[in-house]
């Protein structure tokens, strides 16, 4: 009898595993990248195009970084590094936490990764078993839920609302955890797509609840450095076991270099290293050299940030002129999340609106469905990471287009 029960249990476990594998194949497309492809096609045809669809700095990689790479290329040897990253880069990242946040981080807890995307995969693989539930605020970065699904985990999307400042509260998380336990929660501050910067007291309350409830706190801090209002706060200040994920893509203008990092509790380091050895071997060594030099490019990067601030002000004017009110202004990152219900024709979707805008003006923006497949229709995300000239011209065009469209509704 016991042998039969064991066989039945094994069969059920096998079937559950197969269901998770099937689920992993059901990953949605990334609409922002679809819009980018369409915009690139238009641009290649010689038509005026304004890229406000992706979170990619319009400025080039800092000159000091390019100089460091030139010297490395002259040497000619580009080889493997340790799976966790070069010692010099890990030490410099640890120093960054002391300088910026007053946090003492052992360089041994630093893992250099192939962009932040690899960090998310490593974090979920380290913490979770198939079927575990990961809490994700909605609206949020679409790759979160897609990575979670691809790994055979269950995304639990928790609706946020503009009236509460797009901030996840312990009470909202508890409702889902009390139903079926949550393994981890992933919080981005500043947030993509809303630009929300969580106040330190809000992070403290949420981190405190997570520790009490046995929920891992994963903090996506890739937009740190790009805060215009509010206070930038590292989750390590409130939870020494928080997993911190960051990247050189955004503030440091290094999207294509594909280089990021994570801070791990000491007890998870060896497991992360073993996974990285097998999945990635190491982050690109040339990119690690570039990342090390990026920490010394502050003056150039702050000038670029000042341009984002000017772009933000210009688009806030557009939002006001067109009456696209919807929650607090973005405190950080380089996005605005606009409600565009007043611009939609009867039966029209945000996807269709974005298609029309691109075709009629050359302005590429991303439909809100990407960030919230349930309530996102009627919203769009607008990136202001481009040059001031690009954003100013696009803002003028968008205002004229929206006014003409409103008159026809």
N, C-alpha and C positions, 0 to 999 in steps of 0.2 A: 504493500500500500504506500509506504514511504517513498519507494523508488518511483511509483507512478506519479505521486504528487510532485516529486522532484522533476520528473520528465515534463509534467504539465507546466510547472513554473518556468522551466527552461524554454519551453515552446512559446509561452506567453512573452518571455523576455525577448526571444528572437523576433517574434512578430512586432513587438514594440520597437525594436531596433530598426526593423525594415520600414516601419511607418516613418520613423525619424529620417531615414535615408531618403525616402520618397518626398518628405516635407522639405528636405534640404534642396531639392531640385526646383522648388517653387519660389524662386526669388524674383521680385519685381525689378523692372528696369529702373534706371536712375534717370528721371526725367530731365534733370539739369544737364546731364551729358547728352541726352537726345536733342535738347534745345541747342546746345553748343555745336553739335554736329550739323544741324540745320543752318545755324548762323555761319559756320565755317564754309558751308557750301555756297551760301549767298555771297560771302566775302570773296571766295575764290573766283566767283563770276564777275568780280569787279564792282559789286554794289556796296554802297555805304552801309556799314554794320556797326552797331554799338553793343559791346559785350557787357551786359549787366546780369548775366545769367549764372555765372560760376563764381565761386569764392576764390578768385585768383588775383593776386596783386598785379596791377598794371605796371609797376616799376620793375626794373631788372634786379637781379641778384646784386647785392652791394659790391662795389669795386674791390674792396679789400679781400672779399671772398674769391673773386675771380683771379686776383693776383696770387693768392695762395694756391689755387688750383694750377695756374700756369707753372709755378715752381715745381709742383708735384709731378705734373706731366713731363716736365723737362728731365726729371729723374728717371721716369719711364717705368718704374715698378709699381703696379697697382695690384695688390694681392689680397688674400683673405685677412681678416682680423679675427680676434676672439669673437665668439658668438654674441657676447654681451656688449661688444664695442671696444674701441681703443681705450687704454687706460687714461690717456690725456683728455679725451672727450668726456669720459665719465667723471673724471675729477672736476672738469670745468663745469659740467652740468650741476654737480653737487655744490660747487661754489656759488653758482647762480641762485640756488635756494637759500643760501646763507645771506647773500647780498640783497635779494629781492624780498624775501619773506621772513628772514631771521630764523630759518629752519636749518637745523644741523642734519644733513643727510650723508650717510656713509656712501662713498662712491660704489661700494660693492652692491648697493641696492639699486643702482642705475642700470637699466637695460636699454641699449641703443637699438632701434628697430627700423625696418624699412617703411618709413612714414608712420603716422599714427594708426593707419589701418591695420598694420601687423600687430600693434600694441593691443588693439581691441580683440583681435583673434586670440592672441596669447592669453589675455586676461580671462576671456570666457572659457578657454580650454583648461586653464589652471584651476578655475573656481568651480566649474560646473560638470555635472553628469548629464547625459542625454535626457531631455524632457524637463530640465530645471527651468524655472521661470525668472526672466530678467525684466525688471521694471524700467520703462522708458517713458519720459514725459513726451506728450504730444501737444503741439507740433514739435518735431525734432528732425535731426539729420537722418535721411532715409536709409543710409547704409547701416545704421545701428540695427534696425529691425531685420534687415536683409542678412547681415552677418550672423545675427542670433539664429535666424531660421536656417541658414545654410549649415550651421553647426549642430542642428537637431535640437535646439533649445526653443523655448516658448517666449516670444516677446509679449509683455503685458503693458500695453500702452495706456497711460493715464492722462486723461484730458486736462489741459490747463486752460485758463481763460484770461483774456486781457484785463478784466476788472481786478484780478488779483495780481497783476503784473507779470503773468506768465511764469509764476514761481510754484514749484512743487512743494507741498506742505507735508509734514509727518502724518497728519490726519488722513490726507488723500492716499498716501502710501499704505497706511495701516489698514484701510478698508480692503485693499487687495491682498495684503499679507495675511490678514485674519481669515480670509476666504480659503486660499491655498497658499502655502508659504512661498515667499519671494527669496531667491538665492542672492541676487545682487541688484543694485539700482545704478543706472548710468546717468550722471548729471553733467550737463555742459554749461559752463559759465565763464565768459559770455556764451550765449546760446545762438545756435544756427537753427531756425531762420529769424528769430525775433530780435536778436541783439541784446537780450536781457542779461544783465549782470546781477546775480543773486547777492543781496546784502549779506555781510558776514554773519549777522544774527540768524538769518534764514538757513545758511549753510550749517551753522553750529547746531541749530535745532534738528535739522534733518539728519546730520551725522550722529548726533546723540541718540536719536530714535533708532537709527540703523544699528548702532552698537548694542543697544538694549535688546533689539529684536533679532539679532544675529544675521543681519543683512550686510553683505559686502558693499562698500561705497566706492564706486569707480568714478573718478572726476576727470572729465575731459576739459583740459585747460589750454587747448591749442590756440585760442584767441587771446590768451593773456598777452599783455603788452599793448593791446588795442582796446583800451577802456577810455571813454571820453567823459562819462559821468559815473558817479558811484565809486566804490572801493574794490580794487582787485584783491582777491583773497584766495590763498591756496588751501585746499581741504585738509592738508597735513596739519594745519593749525588746530584742527578740532578732532582729528582722527589719525593717530599715528599708523594705523593699519590701512588707511585709504590707499587705493591704487591710483596713482596720478599718471595721466597720459598727456603728452604734449608733443609739439612738432615744430620744425623749422619752416614749415610751409607758409604760414600766414604773416606774422609780424616780421619774420626774417626774409620774406620774399623768395622762398626756395621751394615752391610747389613741385617742380619737376625733378628736384634732387632726391625726392622720396626718402626723407630722413626724419626720424622722430625719436622719442624716448619714453620710458615709463619708470616710475619709482615704485618699488615693491617692498612689502614687508620682508624682513630677512628670511623668514621661513619659506617664502615662495621663490626665492632667487634661484636655487638650484633647479627646481622644476621648470622655471621659465627658460633657463639656459639650455636645458636638455631639449625642450620643445623647439627653441630657436635653432639649435644646432641641426636638427632634423628637418625642420620646415624651411628655413631660410639660409642656413649656414652662418651668415652674418649680414649686416647692412652693408651697402656698397662702401668700400674703403675710401674712394674718392669723395663721396658725399660726406663721410665722417670728417675728412680734412677740411672740407668747405664749412661744415657745421662749427668746427672749432674756431675758425676764423670769424664766423658770423657774430660771435659774442663781442668782438672788438669793433663792430660796425654801428655802434649805437647812434652816433651823430647823423649818419646818413639815414638810418631807419626812423629816427624821430622826425626828420624832415619829411619823409614819406608819410608818416602817420599824420602830420599836420595837414597834408593834402587830403587824407581821408576825412579829417575833421571838417575841412571846408566842403567836401562833397556831401557829407552828412547834413550840413546846414542847408546846402542847396536843395537837397531832396526833401528835407523837412518843409521847406517853402512850397515845393510842389504838392506835398501831402496836404498842406493847409489850403492852398489855392483850390485844389480839387475836392476838398472835404473828405479825404480818405482816412478819417479818424478810426483808430482801432487799438486802444491800449496805449501804454506809455511809449515814449520815443526810445529808440535803441540806445542803450548805454555803452555798448561795446560791439566788438567784431566789426564787420562792414556790410551789414544787411539791414533792410527794412522789410517788414512783413505787412503788406497793405491789404485791407479789405477792399475789393473792387466790385462788390455786388451792384453798386449804382452804375457801373459801366457795362454790365452784362446785358446782352439782349435776351429776350424770352427764350428759355431752353438752352442758352449758351453756357458752356463750361469755361472754367479758367484756362484749361488747355487750349480750347478754341480761341479764347481771347488772346492768349500769348502768341498763337499761330498768326492771328490777324495782325497783331502789333508788329511782329517781325516782318511779315509780308508787306505791310503798308508803310512802315517807317524805318525798318532795319534795326529796331531796338529789340534785343533779346533779353527776356526776363523769364523766370521759372514759375510755373503754376504751383499754387499752394498744395495741390494734391500730392506732390512729391514728399512734403513734410508732414502732411496729415491726410491720409487717404479717406478718413471718415468725414471730417469737417472742413477740409482744406479747400474744397471747391468754393470759389468766391474770394480767395486770397491769392496773392502773388508775392514772391520774394524778389526784391531788387537789390543787387549788389552795387556798392559804391566804392569798389576796390580799384577802379580804373583811374585814369588821369583826370585832372580837374577839367580839362578841355572836353574830354569824352563825356563826362557826367553832366557838365553844363549844357552841352549840345543836346544830349539825350533827354534831359529834363525839359528843355524848351519844346522839343519835338513831342514828347509825351503829353505835355500840357495841351498843346494845340490839338493833338489827336484825340485826347480824352474829351475835350470840349466839343469838338465836332461830333464825336460819337454820342455824347449826352444829348445834343440837340436833335439827333436822329431817333433817340429812344422814344 
